[in-house]
């Protein structure tokens, strides 16, 4: 083994010997002056030619000694007693640097290399997450504390389930350990949506992914396809959107149809439509019954034509073949059929189901006789009646014989010809026949019912009868004394009952009638002139007169005046629209007068007056 002249603590042997000499009292050579200073180490050095050579050293330059606080030769440093492997200058007088395997000041570690990725970084620092260096324990280190990039703040690679949403991993969400295929964030870190194939608890009923949709087990909206939702799935035979029975699709979404071996709501039975209509269930899924169109021996039917069954056909409503005596008349085959107890040759329906008629040789219920011939000279006429008045044959002493006892036809029951006044009403000819020739009762001449307008005054019923039904001629259409009225609808010329006096006559006018097309208007008079109309009426009882008047005159000077028997009842001037007036009038003869009078000057408005729609109660023309 090779040793150096350096002690364990870095001091040279020469230094030690010098120190020993001092301790023994031996003088030591002391240099007279300082030859120079080691500017690198800062220590003072002696000229090697001064003094005697150090014991153990060769003559010439002495060998450098590490630890003598002198940086000599190949030494990088020498701090004397401060040299140490954990100091700035190592025990070998080497500058302590990162990568030398010695952990010096400022170093957290030194593994003898400058490589990253092991337990000590290239800068001799202990590895830590966030230093930007990927150590053996780290999956990554991007030198930041951001959790949404590819490396988390705990130096793990960004993955779904780390509770951080990383867009670089195409994540939409990340709830860490709460990620689940049936949670809001799936195990693939995607937001739960209908159609992703995962059922979101509490929100979705189902989710078959791309198989969701109409007609599928899971519908759009991730709703389970159930019977009654209106969406027919592969497992359903139908789905009409309800659970009602009898509408073609039952509550189990099975099509309702006769022949499905299921008794649906509107079916009485269902044997699969086995074509046997006499096995208790027909092919229409109904219980066997007469009228279903199937002849069923089990019901003792001899026929069944369905809707064609009829009591007047070949198959009766009881599903039995039509026969004489069954009580049903077979159309075009039988004339009658009253059943086995009522058919018979002395009955209305004979034993062969033909009508019992006169001349067939069988005396029926309505016959007095039946001799089987049409001769009327024997005791039995050809209407099967014993010969007599009313037998239909005119015999000596009879005016007629119509074969009946009816008094309303052309031959009455006494075999006399019907005439007006015989007291018998001749149907379709006479309206009445009271057996007399009086014309003031209910039946007048010609056997006509007394009516208003026949020209005969019916006592106690008519006030008049002028032989017509025209009103306005004194006798109304109801044979009452007419109540006189005037609506002026006859045109410009007033009726003959009107008496016109004054300077200019009244006339029929079309200027703003109260009703209809015409109204009465006063004549076009000048100042100090008059225009008057009057009518004479017979009031058959207390009554009244009503009329409408319109005024357009000089107010307070030019007046329309109304008189009864020349006694003024009212007067009006100025501009007044259509107004109705009513005056009561006692029974008797009266003269009604309307007169327009003007003063000596000034005209105003239309300078005229109008009267319209005059009606009376109990008044007729004289």
C-alpha positions in Angstrom: 0.0 0.0 0.0 1.3 3.4 -0.9 1.0 6.3 1.5 1.6 9.9 1.1 3.7 12.2 3.4 0.5 13.6 4.6 -1.1 12.7 7.9 -4.7 11.7 8.3 -5.5 15.3 9.2 -3.6 16.7 6.2 -0.4 18.0 7.9 3.1 17.2 6.5 5.8 15.4 8.4 8.2 18.4 8.2 5.7 20.6 10.0 5.3 18.0 12.7 9.1 17.7 13.2 9.4 21.4 13.5 6.7 21.5 16.0 8.5 18.8 18.1 11.8 20.7 18.1 10.1 23.7 19.5 8.6 21.6 22.2 12.1 20.1 23.1 13.7 23.5 23.3 15.6 23.1 20.2 16.0 26.3 18.1 14.4 26.2 14.8 15.5 28.0 11.7 13.4 31.0 11.2 13.5 32.6 7.9 14.7 36.2 7.9 12.0 37.4 5.7 9.2 36.3 3.8 10.0 35.3 0.3 6.6 35.3 -1.0 2.9 34.7 -0.5 0.9 32.0 -2.1 -1.8 34.1 -3.6 -4.0 31.1 -4.3 -4.0 29.7 -0.7 -3.1 32.8 1.1 -0.3 31.1 3.1 3.3 32.3 3.5 6.1 30.1 2.0 9.9 29.9 2.6 12.6 29.9 0.1 13.7 26.3 -0.1 17.4 27.5 -0.2 17.2 29.1 3.3 18.1 27.0 6.3 18.9 23.4 6.5 16.7 20.9 4.6 13.9 19.3 6.4 14.5 15.8 7.7 13.2 13.2 5.4 13.0 15.5 2.5 15.3 15.5 -0.5 17.1 18.4 -1.4 15.5 20.7 -3.9 11.6 21.5 -4.1 9.8 19.7 -1.2 6.7 17.5 -2.0 3.3 19.3 -1.6 1.5 18.3 1.6 -2.4 18.4 1.6 -3.6 20.0 4.8 -0.7 22.3 5.3 -3.0 25.2 4.4 -0.8 25.7 1.4 -2.1 25.1 -2.1 0.8 23.4 -3.8 1.3 21.5 -6.9 -1.7 19.6 -8.1 -3.8 20.7 -5.2 -7.0 22.5 -6.2 -7.4 23.9 -2.7 -6.0 23.5 0.8 -7.8 24.9 3.8 -5.7 23.2 6.3 -7.7 21.8 9.2 -10.9 22.8 7.4 -10.3 20.3 4.7 -13.0 17.6 4.7 -15.2 15.8 2.3 -18.2 17.7 3.5 -16.3 21.0 3.2 -15.6 23.3 0.3 -12.1 21.6 0.0 -12.0 17.9 0.4 -9.6 15.9 2.4 -7.7 15.3 -0.8 -7.5 19.0 -1.4 -9.9 18.8 -4.2 -12.6 21.5 -4.7 -15.8 19.9 -3.6 -18.1 19.9 -6.7 -21.4 18.3 -7.5 -20.8 14.9 -9.0 -17.6 14.0 -7.0 -19.5 11.7 -4.7 -18.9 13.9 -1.7 -21.8 16.0 -0.4 -20.3 19.4 0.1 -21.7 22.6 1.3 -25.0 23.6 -0.5 -25.5 20.1 -1.7 -28.5 18.0 -0.7 -26.8 14.9 -2.1 -24.0 13.8 -4.3 -24.2 10.4 -6.0 -21.0 10.8 -7.9 -22.6 11.7 -11.2 -24.4 14.5 -12.9 -27.2 12.6 -14.4 -30.9 13.4 -13.8 -33.5 10.7 -13.2 -31.8 8.9 -10.3 -31.9 9.7 -6.5 -29.8 12.8 -6.9 -30.2 15.5 -9.6 -27.5 16.8 -11.8 -27.3 19.9 -9.5 -26.9 17.7 -6.4 -30.3 18.4 -5.1 -32.7 15.8 -3.7 -35.4 15.1 -6.2 -38.8 16.8 -5.5 -42.0 17.1 -7.5 -42.2 20.4 -9.3 -38.4 20.8 -9.8 -38.9 20.0 -13.5 -36.7 16.9 -13.2 -38.3 13.5 -13.5 -37.0 11.3 -10.7 -37.3 7.5 -10.4 -40.4 7.9 -8.2 -42.0 10.4 -10.5 -44.0 9.6 -13.7 -43.5 13.2 -14.8 -42.4 16.6 -13.6 -43.3 19.7 -15.7 -42.1 22.1 -13.1 -45.6 23.6 -12.3 -48.5 23.0 -10.0 -51.1 22.9 -12.7 -53.4 19.9 -12.6 -55.2 20.4 -16.0 -52.1 19.7 -18.1 -50.4 16.3 -18.8 -48.6 16.2 -15.4 -50.3 16.8 -12.0 -48.9 18.7 -9.1 -47.9 15.4 -7.5 -45.9 14.5 -10.6 -48.3 11.7 -11.7 -49.3 11.5 -15.4 -52.7 13.0 -16.1 -55.2 10.1 -16.2 -59.0 9.8 -16.0 -59.9 9.4 -12.3 -57.3 11.7 -10.9 -60.1 14.2 -10.0 -58.6 16.8 -12.5 -60.3 17.6 -15.9 -57.5 17.5 -18.5 -58.6 18.6 -22.0 -55.4 17.0 -23.4 -56.9 13.6 -22.4 -60.3 14.6 -24.0 -61.8 14.7 -20.6 -65.2 16.4 -20.0 -65.3 15.8 -16.3 -63.3 14.0 -13.5 -64.8 13.3 -10.1 -62.0 10.9 -9.1 -63.2 7.9 -7.2 -66.8 8.9 -7.8 -66.4 8.4 -11.5 -68.8 5.6 -12.5 -70.6 4.3 -15.5 -73.9 5.2 -13.7 -72.8 8.6 -12.3 -72.8 12.1 -13.7 -69.1 11.6 -14.8 -68.5 8.2 -16.4 -65.5 6.0 -15.9 -64.2 7.4 -19.2 -64.3 11.0 -17.7 -67.1 12.0 -20.1 -70.3 13.8 -19.0 -73.1 11.3 -18.7 -75.5 11.8 -21.6 -78.4 9.8 -22.9 -77.0 7.5 -25.6 -73.6 6.9 -24.0 -74.5 3.3 -23.1 -74.4 4.0 -19.3 -77.5 4.4 -17.2 -77.3 7.6 -15.1 -78.9 6.7 -11.8 -82.0 8.8 -10.8 -82.1 10.4 -14.3 -82.2 7.7 -17.0 -84.3 4.6 -17.0 -82.2 2.9 -19.5 -79.4 3.5 -22.0 -78.5 1.2 -24.8 -76.2 3.6 -26.5 -76.7 3.8 -30.3 -79.5 1.3 -30.0 -81.7 3.9 -28.3 -84.6 5.0 -30.4 -88.1 4.4 -31.7 -89.1 0.8 -31.6 -86.2 -0.2 -29.3 -86.2 -1.4 -25.7 -84.8 2.0 -24.7 -86.4 4.9 -26.4 -85.1 8.4 -27.1 -84.6 10.3 -23.9 -83.4 7.0 -22.2 -86.9 6.0 -21.3 -87.8 2.4 -21.0 -90.1 1.3 -23.8 -93.2 0.1 -22.0 -96.6 -1.1 -23.2 -99.0 1.9 -23.6 -96.4 4.5 -24.5 -97.4 4.5 -28.2 -93.9 3.2 -29.3 -94.1 -0.4 -30.5 -91.0 -2.3 -29.5 -89.8 -5.6 -30.9 -91.3 -7.4 -27.9 -94.8 -5.8 -28.5 -97.3 -6.9 -31.0 -98.9 -3.4 -31.0 -98.8 -0.2 -28.9 -101.6 2.3 -29.4 -100.6 4.6 -26.6 -103.1 3.4 -24.0 -103.9 0.4 -21.9 -107.5 0.2 -22.9 -109.1 -3.1 -23.9 -111.2 -3.5 -27.0 -109.6 -0.9 -29.2 -107.4 -3.3 -31.2 -104.5 -3.4 -28.8 -104.9 -4.8 -25.3 -103.3 -3.8 -22.0 -100.4 -6.2 -22.7 -99.7 -4.8 -26.1 -101.0 -7.8 -27.9 -103.0 -7.2 -31.0 -106.6 -7.9 -30.4 -107.9 -10.1 -33.2 -110.2 -13.0 -33.5 -108.2 -16.1 -33.8 -105.3 -15.2 -31.5 -106.6 -17.7 -28.8 -107.0 -14.8 -26.4 -110.5 -13.7 -25.4 -110.2 -10.0 -26.0 -112.6 -7.4 -24.6 -115.1 -7.4 -27.4 -114.9 -11.1 -27.9 -117.1 -13.7 -26.4 -114.7 -16.5 -27.0 -111.5 -17.3 -29.1 -110.6 -20.9 -30.1 -108.0 -19.8 -32.6 -110.5 -19.6 -35.5 -110.4 -23.4 -36.1 -113.1 -23.3 -38.8 -115.5 -25.3 -36.6 -118.5 -23.1 -36.0 -120.4 -25.6 -33.9 -117.8 -26.2 -31.2 -118.9 -23.5 -28.9 -117.0 -20.7 -30.6 -117.6 -19.4 -34.2 -114.9 -18.1 -36.5 -116.0 -14.6 -35.5 -115.1 -15.3 -31.9 -118.7 -15.2 -30.8 -120.8 -17.8 -28.9 -123.0 -19.8 -31.2 -126.4 -18.2 -31.6 -129.3 -18.2 -34.1 -128.6 -15.5 -36.6 -124.8 -15.8 -36.7 -124.9 -17.3 -40.2 -123.7 -20.8 -39.1 -126.1 -23.7 -38.9 -125.4 -25.3 -35.6 -126.9 -28.7 -34.9 -126.1 -28.2 -31.2 -128.7 -25.5 -31.1 -131.2 -27.6 -33.1 -131.0 -25.2 -36.0 -132.2 -26.4 -39.4 -130.9 -23.3 -41.2 -129.1 -20.0 -40.5 -128.8 -17.3 -43.1 -127.4 -14.7 -40.7 -128.8 -11.3 -41.4 -131.0 -12.8 -44.1 -133.0 -14.7 -41.5 -136.6 -13.4 -41.6 -140.0 -14.6 -40.6 -141.2 -14.1 -44.1 -138.3 -16.0 -45.7 -137.2 -19.5 -46.2 -135.2 -19.4 -42.8 -137.1 -17.9 -39.9 -135.8 -15.8 -37.1 -135.8 -19.0 -35.0 -133.4 -20.6 -37.5 -136.0 -23.1 -38.7 -136.9 -23.9 -42.2 -140.1 -22.1 -43.2 -143.2 -24.5 -43.3 -146.9 -23.9 -43.4 -148.2 -23.8 -39.8 -145.1 -22.3 -38.2 -146.9 -19.0 -37.7 -144.8 -17.1 -40.2 -145.9 -16.1 -43.6 -143.4 -17.2 -46.2 -143.3 -14.4 -48.7 -144.3 -15.4 -52.3 -145.1 -19.0 -51.1 -147.8 -18.6 -48.4 -150.6 -16.1 -48.3 -151.1 -16.5 -44.6 -149.9 -18.5 -41.6 -151.5 -18.2 -38.1 -149.8 -21.3 -36.7 -151.0 -24.8 -36.2 -153.8 -23.9 -33.8 -155.2 -21.1 -35.9 -154.9 -22.4 -39.5 -158.0 -24.2 -40.8 -160.5 -24.1 -43.6 -163.1 -22.4 -41.4 -160.5 -19.9 -40.3 -159.1 -16.7 -41.9 -156.1 -18.8 -42.9 -156.9 -22.1 -44.3 -155.0 -25.3 -43.6 -152.8 -24.9 -46.8 -151.8 -21.4 -45.7 -153.9 -19.7 -48.3 -156.3 -16.9 -47.5 -159.9 -17.9 -46.9 -161.8 -15.9 -49.6 -165.3 -15.7 -50.8 -165.9 -18.2 -53.6 -163.4 -20.8 -52.4 -166.2 -23.0 -51.1 -165.1 -22.6 -47.4 -167.1 -20.4 -45.2 -164.6 -18.2 -43.4 -165.1 -16.1 -40.3 -166.3 -13.0 -42.1 -168.6 -14.9 -44.5 -172.3 -15.5 -44.1 -172.1 -18.2 -46.7 -169.8 -19.5 -49.4 -171.3 -21.6 -52.2 -168.2 -21.6 -54.3 -169.8 -19.7 -57.2 -170.2 -16.1 -58.4 -173.9 -16.2 -59.0 -175.9 -13.6 -57.2 -179.3 -15.0 -58.0 -179.0 -17.7 -55.3 -179.2 -17.4 -51.6 -175.5 -16.6 -51.3 -174.1 -13.7 -53.3 -170.7 -13.6 -54.9 -169.5 -11.6 -51.8 -170.6 -14.5 -49.6 -173.4 -12.6 -48.0 -177.0 -13.6 -47.7 -179.1 -11.7 -50.2 -180.3 -8.4 -48.6 -180.1 -4.6 -48.8 -176.5 -3.9 -48.4 -175.4 -7.1 -50.1 -174.0 -5.1 -53.0 -176.6 -6.1 -55.5 -179.4 -3.8 -56.5 -182.7 -5.5 -56.1 -186.2 -4.3 -56.9 -187.2 -1.4 -54.6 -183.6 -0.4 -54.1 -182.2 2.7 -55.7 -178.7 1.3 -55.1 -176.9 -1.3 -53.1 -173.2 -0.9 -52.6 -172.9 -3.9 -50.3 -172.2 -2.1 -47.1 -173.9 -0.4 -44.2 -172.0 2.8 -44.6 -174.0 6.1 -44.9 -171.1 8.2 -46.0 -170.8 6.8 -49.5 -173.0 7.2 -52.6 -175.6 4.6 -51.3 -176.9 5.0 -47.8 -177.9 2.1 -45.6 -181.5 2.2 -46.8 -180.3 1.5 -50.3 -181.2 5.1 -51.3 -178.9 7.3 -53.4 -177.1 9.9 -51.2 -178.4 13.5 -51.6 -177.7 16.8 -49.8 -180.2 17.1 -47.0 -180.6 13.4 -46.3 -178.7 13.9 -43.0 -175.8 11.6 -44.0 -172.4 13.1 -44.9 -171.3 11.9 -48.3 -167.5 11.4 -48.0 -165.3 13.5 -50.3 -168.4 15.2 -51.7 -170.3 16.9 -48.9 -168.6 19.0 -46.2 -171.7 18.6 -43.9 -175.3 17.4 -44.0 -177.6 18.4 -41.2 -180.7 17.2 -42.8 -182.3 20.6 -43.4 -182.2 23.5 -45.9 -181.4 26.3 -43.4 -178.5 28.6 -44.4 -177.9 30.4 -41.1 -176.6 27.4 -39.2 -173.4 25.5 -39.4 -174.3 23.8 -42.7 -175.5 25.9 -45.6 -176.9 25.3 -49.1 -174.9 22.7 -51.0 -174.0 20.9 -47.8 -171.1 23.2 -47.3 -169.7 24.1 -43.9 -170.6 27.7 -43.1 -167.6 29.9 -43.5 -166.8 33.5 -43.5 -167.1 34.8 -47.1 -169.8 32.3 -48.2 -172.4 35.1 -48.3 -174.5 33.6 -45.6 -174.6 35.3 -42.2 -174.0 32.7 -39.5 -176.1 33.6 -36.5 -174.1 34.4 -33.3 -170.8 33.9 -35.1 -170.4 36.6 -37.8 -170.8 40.3 -37.7 -171.1 40.4 -41.4 -170.6 38.2 -44.5 -170.3 40.0 -47.9 -169.5 36.9 -49.9 -165.8 37.5 -50.1 -162.7 37.4 -47.9 -161.4 40.8 -48.9 -160.6 43.3 -46.2 -161.0 47.0 -46.6 -164.6 46.8 -47.9 -166.3 47.1 -44.5 -166.4 43.4 -43.7 -163.0 41.9 -42.9 -161.6 38.6 -44.1 -162.8 37.2 -40.8 -166.3 38.6 -41.1 -165.9 41.2 -38.6 -166.6 44.9 -38.9 -163.2 46.3 -40.0 -161.1 48.7 -37.9 -160.1 51.4 -40.3 -156.3 52.2 -40.8 -154.2 54.1 -43.3 -150.5 53.5 -44.2 -150.5 55.6 -47.4 -148.8 52.8 -49.4 -151.4 53.4 -52.2 -149.1 55.9 -53.9 -149.5 59.7 -54.5 -153.3 59.7 -54.7 -155.0 59.3 -51.4 -158.0 56.9 -51.0 -161.6 57.9 -51.7 -162.5 58.0 -48.0 -160.3 61.0 -47.5 -161.9 64.5 -47.7 -159.3 67.0 -48.8 -159.8 70.8 -48.2 -157.7 73.9 -48.0 -155.5 75.7 -50.6 -153.4 72.7 -51.7 -154.3 69.0 -51.2 -152.4 66.4 -49.2 -150.7 63.7 -51.3 -148.8 60.5 -50.9 -145.0 61.2 -50.5 -141.9 59.1 -50.5 -139.9 61.6 -48.4 -138.7 59.7 -45.3 -141.7 57.6 -44.6 -142.0 56.3 -41.0 -142.4 52.8 -42.4 -142.8 51.3 -45.9 -142.2 53.5 -49.0 -145.0 56.1 -48.7 -146.3 58.6 -46.2 -148.9 61.3 -46.2 -147.6 64.9 -46.8 -149.4 68.2 -46.6 -149.8 70.4 -49.7 -147.1 73.0 -50.6 -149.0 76.0 -49.3 -147.9 79.7 -48.9 -148.3 82.1 -46.0 -151.7 82.3 -44.5 -152.9 79.1 -46.3 -154.0 75.7 -45.1 -153.9 72.1 -46.3 -156.4 69.6 -44.6 -157.5 66.0 -44.8 -160.3 64.4 -42.8 -162.1 61.0 -42.6 -165.5 60.0 -41.1 -165.5 56.9 -39.0 -168.0 54.9 -37.0 -166.7 53.7 -33.7 -168.6 50.5 -32.8 -167.4 50.8 -29.3 -165.0 52.9 -27.2 -161.7 52.9 -29.1 -158.7 55.0 -30.1 -156.7 56.4 -33.0 -152.9 56.2 -33.3 -150.7 57.9 -35.8 -147.1 59.0 -36.4 -146.3 62.6 -37.3 -143.2 64.5 -38.4 -142.8 68.3 -38.4 -140.5 70.7 -40.3 -142.0 74.2 -39.9 -141.5 77.7 -38.5 -141.5 77.0 -34.7 -144.5 78.5 -32.8 -146.1 79.9 -35.9 -146.8 77.2 -38.5 -148.6 74.2 -37.0 -149.9 70.7 -37.7 -153.2 70.4 -35.8 -155.2 67.3 -35.1 -159.0 67.5 -34.5 -161.8 65.1 -33.5 -165.1 66.5 -34.5 -163.5 69.9 -35.0 -162.2 69.9 -31.5 -158.4 70.3 -31.5 -156.6 67.5 -29.7 -153.0 68.5 -30.4 -150.7 70.9 -32.3 -147.0 70.8 -33.2 -144.5 73.1 -34.9 -140.7 73.4 -35.3 -138.5 70.4 -36.3 -139.7 67.2 -34.7 -138.8 63.7 -35.9 -141.3 60.8 -36.2 -143.4 60.6 -33.0 -146.4 58.4 -32.3 -149.6 60.0 -30.9 -152.6 58.2 -29.3 -156.0 59.6 -28.6 -159.0 57.7 -27.0 -162.3 58.2 -28.8 -165.8 57.3 -27.6 -168.3 55.1 -29.5 -170.2 56.7 -32.3 -169.7 58.7 -35.5 -166.7 60.9 -35.5 -164.7 63.0 -38.0 -160.9 62.9 -37.6 -159.0 65.8 -39.2 -155.3 66.7 -39.8 -154.6 70.3 -40.9 -151.4 72.2 -41.6 -151.8 76.0 -41.3 -149.2 78.8 -41.9 -149.1 82.3 -40.5 -148.7 85.4 -42.6 -144.9 85.3 -43.0 -141.6 83.4 -42.8 -141.0 79.8 -43.8 -138.6 77.5 -42.0 -137.3 73.9 -42.5 -139.0 71.9 -45.2 -142.1 74.1 -44.5 -144.4 71.0 -44.5 -145.7 68.2 -42.2 -146.2 64.4 -42.6 -148.6 61.8 -41.1 -148.1 58.0 -41.4 -149.4 54.6 -40.2 -152.8 55.7 -38.8 -154.5 52.8 -36.9 -157.8 52.6 -35.0 -159.6 50.3 -32.5 -163.3 49.7 -33.1 -163.6 52.2 -36.0 -164.9 51.4 -39.4 -165.7 53.7 -42.3 -169.2 55.2 -42.3 
